[in-house]
Amino acid sequence: MSRAGVVWRIDIMQEADAAFDSIGALTFEAEETLLMEWEEKSKEEVLQGCMATIQVESPGDRTYEDLYTIEVGRIRMDVYRNNVLYWCGALDAEFYEEPYERASKYPVSLKFSDFGVLGRLKYDLSGMRTLKEIVTYCLQRAGLTADIDESLISTCISGSTPMSLSSLKVRSDNFYDEDGEASTLQEVLEGILQPLGLRMIQRNGKVYVYDLNGLYTNGQAKALQWDGDSQTMGVDVVYNNAKITWSTYAQSGNLAIQECWTIETDPNLIALNNLSGGSYNGARYFSYHYSQDYWDWADGSDAGFTIWISRTGKNAELLNSNINFFKIVPQYDGSDAEGIAIYFTACLYWKIGNRKNYTAQIQTAGYGEGHLPGVYNAITTPLFRNNPIWLPPVSNASKLCVRVGLDLLIDPRFNPFEEGVNWMKWMEQKDWYNQWNSRGNYFYVPVVIKFTTESGQTYVWDNRNIIGQDVKNAQISTLGQTYGQWVSYNGNDNAPNAWGYLAYYQPDDRAEKSGVLGWRKNRPAINPHTGKIISVLANCSDGQYIPYPNFGGEGGNLTVQVHAGGWMISDGNANVSSSQVMNPYELWQKINWALVKLPEIEVMNNVQFDAPINTDDVEYKATINESAKESLEIDTICGSSSKGVPTARGAYFNTTTGKQITSLTRAGRTTQIEELLIGTLYSQFADRRTKLEGEAVIAADGVVAYTEQNQPGKVFLLTADTQNAIEDVSQAVIVELRPDEYKKEGEA
């Protein structure tokens, strides 16, 4: 019991799998039994945490030492004031000390914090999350059980529709860096709340999330009761100008991860003339000759490159037991590459006596080339798919498109990085190469590109009507005619109701050059004609442009799934067939390689075509008080732009519509989030505001708007508070508060 007759009770609890056999009692020191300190925070700061210190008697050396070896957040202290929950917090393991003054019954300080531990806990959520979900999650991780009070948020979503923490959602990937390192929970909370002008504090058994304008206009007014002989009056800081910089963390370039190989390789390992290959670290490897003169093939060191094969990998899912992850390790030719090995050939050569007396053996591996080809109106089993790529909801999907690229190696040569050689009868690879150029002008790979929305609806991209057009009607007047369309998906990967084709051809010569041979990337899909094509189609970058998926304002996951059974070759000006496999020059029997890299996925500007999305930071500036010396700069990781930043990880989204937030309303003003924050800063820091501090009766209130008897007409914010429970007194700091009054020049 305090000297004012208030009953304080403290419960300390440890998270455990089972109840403890006994519960100990605490013996408190008389002078400073419980001290609770809310450190001073400026008005623009977000988290105003509290450190609670209790002084207890230790019955012996190191009695409480083990408390500080337990995981953060697993020991919680609840403070009750007159049997009502007043505050809760977790043991802060950063602070522990005990004096070695006597053998027993000496004072030990145990320190608990509500928000302090957030700086040592990492974020581990994924997907889109509402602000309410994130705040609740952070409090739970910190071991806090207090309810969240949002009644003093004055911002509106649009017009007069009040904003709550559940009204907005953000992308979790905004809180992981490019290396996958997660932000701390403190960084996340500050990141989502500060741009909205929100503060967070635990008072009187609740966690309040509020804004200053809401506190001024809607907060309960209460007079602060001074208790000491004197108080001090001063003034708060003023600022010359404010600059807010939003780091959009916008996605640009390839959104999909290309790396898939996970096993350590050794460039010194070679397996030439070996149908079984070598084995190392759970992978197999096969080497291929650098020299294309068979007289050199007896040289066991003549390796141009080595391909490593394994069923183990990452960032893609193998859907067929006959395919593998691969990595090419160059020795003298080729270049580093990794991806999916659908089909490849190992070879063994030897000679007997003279130039004409030699022979060879080959061993094919993977999904047989005989199972890849098919017809226009059917595909078979899925081979692999990439890991899902998140595409956010956007306000105007027509201004964007998605570019999908798939690097493909289809080649008849044993070494696809050297000139072809006619080795012997039935292995005239130089001739095969020329035949591919002559008759393999177009190459088509069937893909099921799926987009699954947050609510679980799945759509699939379909461009079969483009590929199947008669070559006599080949006229394309806009690139948009190559985009294809999204249709509902039946969910059956083995018998999909719709799919698309990635097309490989050389735009400068579609009559005498192959669309494959060596590494090639797909082009915008067209039917296999050799007529003139429009300039933008001839000159655009590689890749298939598809419409940005836009279904009910929801974001979702995009996957690219490569299938077998529908791969097609077409001589220029030969229609694809729905009834027979096209096999000019028997080219399907003249393949030694079918490798693909993981898909590339990029969001593109569809207005300024082929232009990448702008990923620059968004900056806002305003003058606050020209006479002041100091400037206020705030860097934010969540924010808004009047036009939106489509691929910004740090954007806010409307939970109801799914659209990116470009403006909110506060104090009758509708504009970008950062402009509203500048309005708040102007209202608080344009003039010197009264600041009072001194000893007061403990303010056992929630978040209230304080008044002071000698400052009529003014409202104050409690910016610091140190409460001594046994004395029932507080060292309080209050600063004058103003509502949002600022309007940008030219605003109504």
MIPAVEX-472487 format. One record per residue (C-alpha): x, y, z; residue in one letter. Coordinates in pm, whole numbers, padded with zeros to 5 digits, always signed. Layout:
REM MIPAVEX-472487
      c1      c2      c3  aa
       X       Y       Z   A
...
REM end
This chain:
REM MIPAVEX-472487
      c1      c2      c3  aa
  +00000  +00000  +00000   M
  +00126  +00345  -00091   S
  +00140  +00641  +00146   R
  -00177  +00772  -00014   A
  -00359  +00446  +00056   G
  -00342  +00303  -00297   V
  -00304  -00074  -00314   V
  -00040  -00184  -00563   W
  +00006  -00548  -00655   R
  +00272  -00704  -00874   I
  +00246  -01047  -01040   D
  +00550  -01194  -01215   I
  +00475  -01482  -01452   M
  +00697  -01708  -01659   Q
  +00580  -01877  -01976   E
  +00618  -02253  -01930   A
  +00484  -02581  -02064   D
  +00350  -02686  -01724   A
  +00260  -02525  -01392   A
  +00537  -02477  -01136   F
  +00533  -02682  -00815   D
  +00547  -02373  -00597   S
  +00514  -01999  -00635   I
  +00747  -01774  -00443   G
  +00662  -01447  -00270   A
  +00847  -01122  -00328   L
  +00970  -00902  -00044   T
  +00994  -00540  -00153   F
  +01232  -00269  -00042   E
  +01066  +00016  +00140   A
  +01198  +00324  -00041   E
  +01152  +00260  -00413   E
  +00931  -00046  -00437   T
  +00809  +00032  -00787   L
  +00937  +00305  -01016   L
  +00776  +00347  -01359   M
  +00947  +00574  -01611   E
  +00805  +00689  -01943   W
  +01104  +00858  -02101   E
  +01055  +01194  -02267   E
  +00963  +01172  -02634   K
  +00918  +01454  -02882   S
  +00579  +01490  -03050   K
  +00690  +01341  -03382   E
  +00825  +01023  -03221   E
  +00613  +00709  -03224   V
  +00684  +00472  -02936   L
  +00675  +00607  -02582   Q
  +00779  +00306  -02384   G
  +00794  +00258  -02011   C
  +01062  +00097  -01795   M
  +00935  -00039  -01464   A
  +01188  -00114  -01191   T
  +01108  -00307  -00876   I
  +01338  -00335  -00574   Q
  +01312  -00675  -00407   V
  +01509  -00850  -00137   E
  +01725  -01137  -00256   S
  +01730  -01426  -00005   P
  +02075  -01527  -00127   G
  +02342  -01481  -00393   D
  +02222  -01496  -00755   R
  +01866  -01593  -00660   T
  +01721  -01406  -00957   Y
  +02014  -01444  -01194   E
  +01847  -01720  -01397   D
  +01563  -01484  -01491   L
  +01803  -01307  -01726   Y
  +01900  -01621  -01915   T
  +01546  -01690  -02032   I
  +01429  -01592  -02379   E
  +01311  -01233  -02417   V
  +00937  -01193  -02361   G
  +00883  -01511  -02158   R
  +00874  -01343  -01817   I
  +00602  -01082  -01771   R
  +00513  -00850  -01487   M
  +00157  -00729  -01437   D
  +00106  -00423  -01220   V
  -00233  -00374  -01056   Y
  -00354  -00049  -00902   R
  -00643  -00101  -00665   N
  -00691  -00446  -00822   N
  -00725  -00310  -01176   V
  -00457  -00386  -01436   L
  -00242  -00076  -01466   Y
  +00060  -00183  -01668   W
  +00235  -00493  -01802   C
  +00578  -00554  -01946   G
  +00846  -00815  -02005   A
  +01167  -00866  -01814   L
  +01442  -00678  -01991   D
  +01747  -00903  -01993   A
  +01976  -00615  -02083   E
  +01973  -00494  -01724   F
  +02075  -00699  -01423   Y
  +02290  -00616  -01125   E
  +02306  -00721  -00763   E
  +02538  -00586  -00493   P
  +02773  -00815  -00305   Y
  +02720  -00631  +00025   E
  +02595  -00915  +00241   R
  +02513  -01283  +00220   A
  +02136  -01243  +00207   S
  +01841  -01003  +00207   K
  +02008  -00741  -00005   Y
  +01820  -00533  -00266   P
  +01811  -00642  -00629   V
  +01665  -00437  -00911   S
  +01445  -00618  -01163   L
  +01367  -00414  -01471   K
  +01070  -00469  -01700   F
  +00986  -00292  -02023   S
  +00677  -00277  -02239   D
  +00827  -00163  -02571   F
  +01200  -00188  -02498   G
  +01228  -00554  -02599   V
  +01081  -00477  -02943   L
  +01422  -00358  -03059   G
  +01565  -00707  -03005   R
  +01289  -00913  -03164   L
  +01277  -00977  -03539   K
  +00973  -00959  -03763   Y
  +00874  -01295  -03911   D
  +00533  -01250  -04074   L
  +00467  -01280  -04446   S
  +00203  -01165  -04694   G
  -00028  -00866  -04668   M
  -00110  -00767  -04310   R
  -00337  -00503  -04162   T
  -00183  -00253  -03924   L
  -00400  -00400  -03649   K
  -00257  -00747  -03714   E
  +00098  -00614  -03697   I
  +00047  -00408  -03381   V
  -00125  -00701  -03209   T
  +00148  -00938  -03321   Y
  +00424  -00708  -03190   C
  +00255  -00669  -02853   L
  +00211  -01045  -02823   Q
  +00577  -01103  -02909   R
  +00669  -00856  -02634   A
  +00452  -01048  -02388   G
  +00192  -00772  -02348   L
  -00174  -00852  -02284   T
  -00322  -00501  -02277   A
  -00608  -00412  -02511   D
  -00552  -00166  -02796   I
  -00745  +00164  -02789   D
  -00782  +00341  -03126   E
  -01052  +00590  -03025   S
  -00824  +00893  -03064   L
  -00732  +00837  -03430   I
  -00880  +01132  -03620   S
  -00767  +01037  -03972   T
  -01029  +00927  -04223   C
  -00996  +00689  -04515   I
  -01202  +00910  -04745   S
  -01428  +01195  -04655   G
  -01579  +01112  -04317   S
  -01510  +00737  -04307   T
  -01298  +00689  -03991   P
  -00968  +00510  -04025   M
  -00883  +00227  -03792   S
  -00574  +00012  -03778   L
  -00771  -00252  -03964   S
  -00846  -00010  -04251   S
  -00495  -00023  -04393   L
  -00267  -00309  -04482   K
  +00096  -00330  -04584   V
  +00327  -00580  -04746   R
  +00540  -00788  -04512   S
  +00826  -00806  -04763   D
  +00879  -00435  -04696   N
  +01032  -00537  -04365   F
  +01301  -00764  -04507   Y
  +01611  -00632  -04684   D
  +01746  -00763  -05015   E
  +01941  -01031  -04827   D
  +01633  -01150  -04641   G
  +01734  -00995  -04307   E
  +01424  -00899  -04108   A
  +01361  -00563  -03942   S
  +01313  -00544  -03568   T
  +00962  -00511  -03434   L
  +01046  -00159  -03318   Q
  +01148  -00063  -03671   E
  +00830  -00214  -03810   V
  +00600  -00034  -03566   L
  +00773  +00298  -03621   E
  +00766  +00233  -03994   G
  +00390  +00175  -04018   I
  +00276  +00434  -03760   L
  +00497  +00742  -03802   Q
  +00390  +00838  -04157   P
  +00029  +00839  -04033   L
  +00119  +01072  -03746   G
  +00039  +00801  -03492   L
  +00193  +00751  -03149   R
  +00176  +00450  -02918   M
  +00189  +00435  -02539   I
  +00067  +00204  -02262   Q
  -00134  +00384  -01994   R
  -00376  +00263  -01730   N
  -00398  -00094  -01859   G
  -00440  -00014  -02229   K
  -00215  +00042  -02528   V
  -00323  +00362  -02699   Y
  -00259  +00428  -03066   V
  -00356  +00788  -03135   Y
  -00272  +01102  -03328   D
  -00216  +01448  -03182   L
  -00508  +01604  -03368   N
  -00738  +01332  -03236   G
  -00616  +01386  -02880   L
  -00670  +01761  -02905   Y
  -01016  +01744  -03059   T
  -01158  +01427  -02903   N
  -00950  +01356  -02594   G
  -01091  +01374  -02244   Q
  -00982  +01698  -02077   A
  -00834  +01665  -01729   K
  -00648  +01906  -01505   A
  -00300  +01802  -01402   L
  -00264  +01825  -01023   Q
  +00074  +01956  -00917   W
  +00206  +01825  -00586   D
  +00543  +01989  -00531   G
  +00650  +02334  -00416   D
  +00754  +02455  -00759   S
  +00729  +02376  -01125   Q
  +00936  +02489  -01419   T
  +00802  +02660  -01729   M
  +00990  +02656  -02058   G
  +00922  +02627  -02429   V
  +00929  +02340  -02674   D
  +01153  +02330  -02981   V
  +01066  +02504  -03311   V
  +01187  +02396  -03655   Y
  +01284  +02589  -03964   N
  +01160  +02332  -04213   N
  +01053  +01972  -04242   A
  +01158  +01714  -04498   K
  +00998  +01372  -04519   I
  +01160  +01114  -04746   T
  +00973  +00797  -04827   W
  +01197  +00511  -04932   S
  +00950  +00325  -05151   T
  +01161  +00006  -05165   Y
  +00995  -00041  -05502   A
  +01057  -00362  -05687   Q
  +01236  -00315  -06016   S
  +01400  -00541  -06266   G
  +01353  -00912  -06224   N
  +01133  -00990  -05924   L
  +01198  -01363  -05938   A
  +01510  -01518  -05788   I
  +01730  -01686  -06049   Q
  +01953  -01883  -05816   E
  +01844  -02242  -05765   C
  +02162  -02449  -05723   W
  +02253  -02528  -05362   T
  +02537  -02783  -05373   I
  +02904  -02687  -05363   E
  +03081  -02762  -05692   T
  +03450  -02806  -05772   D
  +03580  -02671  -06107   P
  +03872  -02913  -06088   N
  +03644  -03216  -06112   L
  +03609  -03347  -06469   I
  +03420  -03645  -06608   A
  +03498  -03671  -06981   L
  +03406  -03971  -07197   N
  +03195  -04105  -06914   N
  +02834  -04206  -06964   L
  +02771  -04237  -06590   S
  +02943  -03913  -06490   G
  +03113  -03841  -06162   G
  +02962  -03804  -05817   S
  +03036  -03538  -05554   Y
  +02839  -03394  -05261   N
  +02530  -03583  -05366   G
  +02533  -03445  -05721   A
  +02641  -03597  -06052   R
  +02855  -03418  -06306   Y
  +02936  -03465  -06676   F
  +03208  -03288  -06874   S
  +03217  -03192  -07243   Y
  +03518  -03149  -07469   H
  +03655  -02809  -07554   Y
  +03822  -02931  -07874   S
  +03591  -03034  -08155   Q
  +03859  -03254  -08312   D
  +03797  -03614  -08206   Y
  +04174  -03682  -08214   W
  +04194  -03466  -07901   D
  +03924  -03656  -07718   W
  +04170  -03899  -07569   A
  +04297  -03604  -07362   D
  +04130  -03642  -07024   G
  +04187  -03274  -06940   S
  +04020  -03131  -07252   D
  +03711  -03009  -07069   A
  +03526  -02707  -07202   G
  +03261  -02712  -06933   F
  +03098  -02943  -06681   T
  +02729  -02971  -06604   I
  +02627  -03067  -06251   W
  +02293  -03237  -06192   I
  +02089  -03285  -05873   S
  +01733  -03322  -05756   R
  +01816  -03084  -05472   T
  +01771  -02711  -05527   G
  +01575  -02402  -05427   K
  +01335  -02137  -05560   N
  +01156  -02384  -05787   A
  +00954  -02702  -05749   E
  +01035  -03004  -05965   L
  +00707  -03164  -06072   L
  +00849  -03457  -06268   N
  +01090  -03722  -06141   S
  +01295  -03719  -06463   N
  +01417  -03362  -06446   I
  +01686  -03203  -06228   N
  +01840  -02880  -06117   F
  +02160  -02803  -06306   F
  +02464  -02583  -06281   K
  +02714  -02525  -06561   I
  +03072  -02483  -06439   V
  +03293  -02348  -06719   P
  +03649  -02471  -06766   Q
  +03744  -02318  -07104   Y
  +03414  -02224  -07262   D
  +03053  -02168  -07172   G
  +02950  -01947  -06882   S
  +02806  -01993  -06536   D
  +02441  -02086  -06556   A
  +02190  -02268  -06341   E
  +01832  -02376  -06379   G
  +01633  -02684  -06474   I
  +01777  -02968  -06685   A
  +01489  -03116  -06882   I
  +01704  -03320  -07120   Y
  +02077  -03361  -07185   F
  +02319  -03610  -07342   T
  +02635  -03768  -07205   A
  +02880  -03897  -07468   C
  +03169  -04144  -07491   L
  +03410  -04149  -07788   Y
  +03702  -04371  -07868   W
  +03909  -04448  -08178   K
  +04054  -04776  -08299   I
  +04367  -04744  -08507   G
  +04292  -04485  -08775   N
  +04092  -04177  -08858   R
  +03795  -04365  -08998   K
  +03789  -04642  -08745   N
  +03622  -04484  -08442   Y
  +03293  -04511  -08267   T
  +03082  -04337  -08005   A
  +02817  -04401  -07747   Q
  +02570  -04156  -07601   I
  +02348  -04170  -07296   Q
  +02046  -03940  -07273   T
  +01911  -03823  -06941   A
  +01606  -03632  -06827   G
  +01261  -03608  -06975   Y
  +01304  -03773  -07316   G
  +01294  -03542  -07616   E
  +01029  -03769  -07763   G
  +00783  -03664  -07490   H
  +00832  -03289  -07528   L
  +00677  -03227  -07872   P
  +00304  -03203  -07918   G
  +00024  -03024  -08096   V
  -00136  -02687  -08059   Y
  -00449  -02790  -07869   N
  -00306  -03019  -07598   A
  -00032  -03029  -07338   I
  +00063  -03294  -07085   T
  +00238  -03318  -06751   T
  +00387  -03018  -06567   P
  +00767  -03027  -06541   L
  +00847  -02753  -06289   F
  +00729  -02419  -06156   R
  +00900  -02126  -05993   N
  +00828  -02007  -05642   N
  +00534  -01763  -05625   P
  +00603  -01396  -05695   I
  +00381  -01145  -05517   W
  +00213  -00882  -05736   L
  +00039  -00605  -05537   P
  -00304  -00462  -05615   P
  -00288  -00142  -05819   V
  -00532  +00140  -05887   S
  -00497  +00137  -06266   N
  -00374  -00196  -06396   A
  -00387  -00081  -06759   S
  -00086  +00142  -06694   K
  +00125  -00164  -06615   L
  +00214  -00494  -06772   C
  +00418  -00796  -06666   V
  +00713  -00921  -06868   R
  +00794  -01293  -06840   V
  +01128  -01418  -06968   G
  +01247  -01777  -06993   L
  +01603  -01844  -07110   D
  +01611  -02169  -07307   L
  +01894  -02383  -07445   L
  +01780  -02612  -07726   I
  +02078  -02735  -07926   D
  +02194  -03032  -08138   P
  +02565  -02998  -08054   R
  +02744  -03195  -07783   F
  +02914  -02867  -07689   N
  +02664  -02587  -07756   P
  +02934  -02324  -07702   F
  +03155  -02439  -07993   E
  +03108  -02484  -08368   E
  +02912  -02788  -08478   G
  +03102  -03085  -08622   V
  +02990  -03370  -08846   N
  +03131  -03645  -08628   W
  +03010  -03948  -08821   M
  +02703  -04081  -08993   K
  +02394  -04017  -08781   W
  +02588  -03753  -08586   M
  +02624  -03477  -08844   E
  +02583  -03203  -08590   Q
  +02706  -02926  -08818   K
  +02437  -03023  -09068   D
  +02181  -03050  -08790   W
  +02269  -02699  -08677   Y
  +02214  -02566  -09029   N
  +01885  -02755  -09057   Q
  +01764  -02597  -08736   W
  +01842  -02254  -08884   N
  +01666  -02344  -09205   S
  +01348  -02504  -09069   R
  +01334  -02442  -08693   G
  +01253  -02072  -08724   N
  +00988  -02069  -08453   Y
  +00989  -02262  -08128   F
  +00704  -02267  -07878   Y
  +00709  -02378  -07512   V
  +00376  -02435  -07331   P
  +00339  -02266  -06993   V
  +00066  -02237  -06734   V
  +00112  -01888  -06587   I
  -00118  -01869  -06287   K
  -00226  -01576  -06072   F
  -00385  -01668  -05739   T
  -00555  -01384  -05553   T
  -00552  -01330  -05178   E
  -00901  -01478  -05159   S
  -00789  -01796  -05337   G
  -00928  -01739  -05688   Q
  -00692  -01859  -05962   T
  -00662  -01728  -06316   Y
  -00443  -01847  -06601   V
  -00285  -01660  -06891   W
  -00397  -01770  -07239   D
  -00257  -01665  -07579   N
  -00344  -01969  -07787   R
  -00563  -01765  -08019   N
  -00257  -01558  -08114   I
  -00033  -01857  -08185   I
  -00306  -02038  -08374   G
  -00384  -01759  -08620   Q
  -00338  -01847  -08985   D
  -00004  -01718  -09111   V
  -00190  -01557  -09400   K
  -00357  -01328  -09146   N
  -00045  -01229  -08962   A
  -00094  -00856  -08936   Q
  -00031  -00717  -08587   I
  -00079  -00342  -08557   S
  -00004  -00297  -08185   T
  +00213  -00477  -07936   L
  -00093  -00509  -07713   G
  -00228  -00765  -07958   Q
  +00047  -01004  -07841   T
  -00043  -00976  -07471   Y
  -00300  -01253  -07445   G
  -00562  -01257  -07171   Q
  -00644  -01390  -06825   W
  -00918  -01652  -06785   V
  -01050  -01853  -06490   S
  -00850  -02168  -06416   Y
  -00998  -02512  -06356   N
  -00725  -02601  -06106   G
  -00618  -02920  -06284   N
  -00246  -02897  -06364   D
  -00251  -03229  -06548   N
  -00537  -03122  -06774   A
  -00555  -02741  -06764   P
  -00848  -02570  -06932   N
  -00619  -02297  -07067   A
  -00251  -02223  -07111   W
  -00015  -02005  -07307   G
  +00293  -02036  -07526   Y
  +00628  -01864  -07498   L
  +00764  -01798  -07845   A
  +01126  -01811  -07961   Y
  +01225  -01648  -08290   Y
  +01475  -01397  -08422   Q
  +01289  -01080  -08522   P
  +01546  -00975  -08783   D
  +01525  -01305  -08974   D
  +01237  -01545  -08919   R
  +01301  -01740  -09240   A
  +01666  -01850  -09226   E
  +01754  -01828  -08856   K
  +01640  -02049  -08574   S
  +01461  -01910  -08272   G
  +01676  -02134  -08054   V
  +02041  -02266  -08071   L
  +02254  -02152  -07779   G
  +02088  -01963  -07495   W
  +01784  -01772  -07618   R
  +01510  -01579  -07443   K
  +01151  -01576  -07560   N
  +00999  -01288  -07756   R
  +00644  -01146  -07766   P
  +00439  -01436  -07898   A
  +00319  -01423  -08260   I
  +00208  -01689  -08504   N
  +00490  -01841  -08716   P
  +00485  -01606  -09014   H
  +00773  -01440  -09199   T
  +00591  -01125  -09303   G
  +00684  -00776  -09194   K
  +00628  -00696  -08828   I
  +00573  -00356  -08671   I
  +00877  -00165  -08549   S
  +00795  -00182  -08178   V
  +00764  -00560  -08200   L
  +01092  -00591  -08388   A
  +01282  -00368  -08147   N
  +01130  -00432  -07804   C
  +01323  -00618  -07538   S
  +01303  -00996  -07508   D
  +01024  -01143  -07301   G
  +00649  -01198  -07317   Q
  +00438  -00899  -07217   Y
  +00113  -00995  -07047   I
  -00166  -00786  -06889   P
  -00115  -00692  -06526   Y
  -00358  -00918  -06334   P
  -00640  -00716  -06182   N
  -00918  -00909  -06010   F
  -01137  -00747  -05748   G
  -00863  -00512  -05631   G
  -00666  -00800  -05484   E
  -00297  -00869  -05503   G
  -00178  -01223  -05545   G
  +00094  -01469  -05635   N
  +00215  -01531  -05989   L
  +00379  -01860  -06088   T
  +00520  -01985  -06417   V
  +00476  -02358  -06474   Q
  +00646  -02524  -06772   V
  +00469  -02826  -06923   H
  +00559  -03108  -07159   A
  +00363  -03246  -07450   G
  +00299  -02922  -07633   G
  +00643  -02806  -07743   W
  +00626  -02705  -08110   M
  +00868  -02633  -08394   I
  +00752  -02438  -08696   S
  +00918  -02353  -09021   D
  +00847  -01990  -09103   G
  +00505  -01953  -09266   N
  +00389  -02299  -09154   A
  +00082  -02292  -08930   N
  +00097  -02473  -08599   V
  -00104  -02792  -08612   S
  -00380  -02929  -08393   S
  -00351  -03280  -08533   S
  +00012  -03374  -08598   Q
  +00350  -03304  -08445   V
  +00548  -03076  -08673   M
  +00895  -03223  -08722   N
  +01070  -03068  -09024   P
  +01404  -03237  -09106   Y
  +01326  -03463  -08807   E
  +01458  -03186  -08586   L
  +01307  -03339  -08274   W
  +01554  -03627  -08313   Q
  +01840  -03378  -08348   K
  +01848  -03236  -07996   I
  +02116  -03295  -07733   N
  +02018  -03020  -07488   W
  +01696  -02888  -07336   A
  +01785  -02661  -07043   L
  +01595  -02365  -06900   V
  +01685  -02105  -06643   K
  +01429  -02002  -06383   L
  +01173  -01753  -06516   P
  +01225  -01379  -06497   E
  +00925  -01169  -06397   I
  +00926  -00791  -06423   E
  +00655  -00528  -06381   V
  +00677  -00277  -06665   M
  +00537  +00064  -06751   N
  +00262  +00009  -07008   N
  +00217  +00380  -07084   V
  +00577  +00465  -07165   Q
  +00630  +00126  -07319   F
  +00924  -00092  -07219   D
  +01024  +00161  -06953   A
  +01108  +00028  -06607   P
  +00904  +00135  -06306   I
  +01035  +00443  -06126   N
  +01188  +00335  -05795   T
  +01314  +00674  -05673   D
  +01247  +00792  -05320   D
  +00952  +01028  -05278   V
  +01038  +01353  -05099   E
  +00813  +01613  -04935   Y
  +00931  +01951  -04799   K
  +00771  +02247  -04624   A
  +00881  +02558  -04437   T
  +00769  +02563  -04074   I
  +00931  +02869  -03914   N
  +01178  +03069  -04121   E
  +01331  +03221  -03808   S
  +01420  +02888  -03651   A
  +01763  +02731  -03694   K
  +01701  +02358  -03677   E
  +01552  +02140  -03947   S
  +01345  +01827  -03896   L
  +01410  +01535  -04128   E
  +01213  +01212  -04115   I
  +01292  +00906  -04325   D
  +00999  +00669  -04363   T
  +00964  +00316  -04496   I
  +00588  +00338  -04557   C
  +00416  +00614  -04745   G
  +00215  +00743  -05037   S
  +00241  +00927  -05365   S
  -00032  +01114  -05551   S
  +00015  +00892  -05856   K
  +00100  +00579  -05663   G
  +00416  +00373  -05694   V
  +00281  +00043  -05829   P
  +00561  -00186  -05715   T
  +00642  -00008  -05388   A
  +00680  -00256  -05107   R
  +00633  +00035  -04865   G
  +00289  +00147  -04984   A
  -00027  +00139  -04776   Y
  -00330  -00044  -04917   F
  -00700  -00004  -04850   N
  -00812  -00324  -04679   T
  -01159  -00308  -04833   T
  -01075  -00222  -05194   T
  -00722  -00361  -05208   G
  -00605  -00046  -05385   K
  -00293  +00149  -05299   Q
  -00357  +00447  -05071   I
  -00267  +00777  -05238   T
  -00438  +01012  -04992   S
  -00613  +01028  -04654   L
  -00814  +01294  -04472   T
  -00741  +01466  -04142   R
  -00881  +01788  -04000   A
  -01085  +01840  -04316   G
  -00781  +01817  -04543   R
  -00741  +01539  -04802   T
  -00393  +01487  -04943   T
  -00095  +01254  -04936   Q
  -00008  +01093  -04605   I
  +00320  +01282  -04586   E
  +00149  +01617  -04646   E
  -00083  +01543  -04355   L
  +00218  +01462  -04139   L
  +00381  +01790  -04241   I
  +00057  +01962  -04137   G
  +00084  +01802  -03794   T
  +00449  +01903  -03762   L
  +00369  +02260  -03865   Y
  +00090  +02285  -03609   S
  +00317  +02163  -03328   Q
  +00651  +02325  -03415   F
  +00579  +02649  -03605   A
  +00560  +02850  -03281   D
  +00712  +02803  -02940   R
  +00474  +02600  -02729   R
  +00461  +02613  -02351   T
  +00641  +02335  -02166   K
  +00583  +02263  -01796   L
  +00749  +02014  -01564   E
  +00745  +01934  -01197   G
  +00619  +01703  -00925   E
  +00257  +01601  -00959   A
  +00007  +01357  -00818   V
  +00026  +01034  -01015   I
  -00191  +01070  -01323   A
  -00349  +00726  -01329   A
  -00526  +00802  -01654   D
  -00532  +00672  -02005   G
  -00425  +00911  -02279   V
  -00599  +01240  -02196   V
  -00570  +01607  -02291   A
  -00431  +01780  -01984   Y
  -00514  +02132  -01876   T
  -00327  +02354  -01630   E
  -00492  +02613  -01408   Q
  -00244  +02889  -01492   N
  -00258  +02828  -01870   Q
  -00622  +02894  -01963   P
  -00735  +02782  -02307   G
  -00435  +02556  -02358   K
  -00426  +02179  -02395   V
  -00119  +01973  -02303   F
  +00036  +01640  -02397   L
  +00217  +01434  -02134   L
  +00562  +01380  -02290   T
  +00745  +01231  -01989   A
  +00639  +01073  -01662   D
  +00825  +00903  -01378   T
  +00592  +00751  -01120   Q
  +00699  +00644  -00770   N
  +00432  +00403  -00650   A
  +00517  +00409  -00278   I
  +00521  +00790  -00272   E
  +00222  +00827  -00510   D
  +00400  +01112  -00689   V
  +00510  +01170  -01043   S
  +00776  +01380  -01214   Q
  +00575  +01495  -01514   A
  +00654  +01692  -01829   V
  +00368  +01836  -02034   I
  +00392  +02028  -02362   V
  +00129  +02249  -02524   E
  -00066  +02075  -02796   L
  -00234  +02219  -03105   R
  -00478  +02071  -03359   P
  -00382  +02027  -03724   D
  -00420  +02374  -03876   E
  -00173  +02379  -04164   Y
  -00272  +02400  -04528   K
  -00033  +02397  -04818   K
  -00020  +02715  -05024   E
  -00294  +02702  -05286   G
  -00507  +02452  -05096   E
  -00869  +02539  -05027   A
REM end
